[in-house]
């Protein structure tokens, strides 16, 4: 199952996140502790010409769904891994978390 979610980040009003992931199971019932490294991450600034950070296929980036409650459609989880700045330098993202509503 493929999912993509996006929205503003808590860092500033001009920044946001886009996360896309392929999950090995469907979110068709309550699910817990799903992790995948088939994921893409983008951290952007509305006023910048390039993404602030993005994941690339040569570096591991993972998304975990700690819980998905089917009745509410709410998924919570974490993300982490190596990402790249626009100049090519690497950064380790750790302890990233999200809470989204999935229809």
RAPEHU-V526035 format. One record per backbone hydrogen bond with DSSP energy under -1.0 kcal/mol. CO is the residue of the C=O (numbers start at 0). NH is the residue of the N-H. If there is no record, write none. Layout:
# RAPEHU-V526035
CO NH
CO NH
This chain:
# RAPEHU-V526035
0 22
2 20
4 18
6 16
11 14
13 45
14 8
15 43
16 6
17 41
18 4
19 39
20 2
25 27
30 67
33 64
35 62
36 38
37 21
39 19
40 54
41 17
42 51
42 52
43 15
44 47
52 42
53 83
55 58
59 81
61 79
62 35
63 77
64 33
65 32
66 75
67 30
68 72
72 101
73 68
74 99
75 65
75 66
76 97
77 63
78 95
79 61
80 92
82 90
83 53
84 87
88 84
90 82
92 80
95 78
97 76
99 74
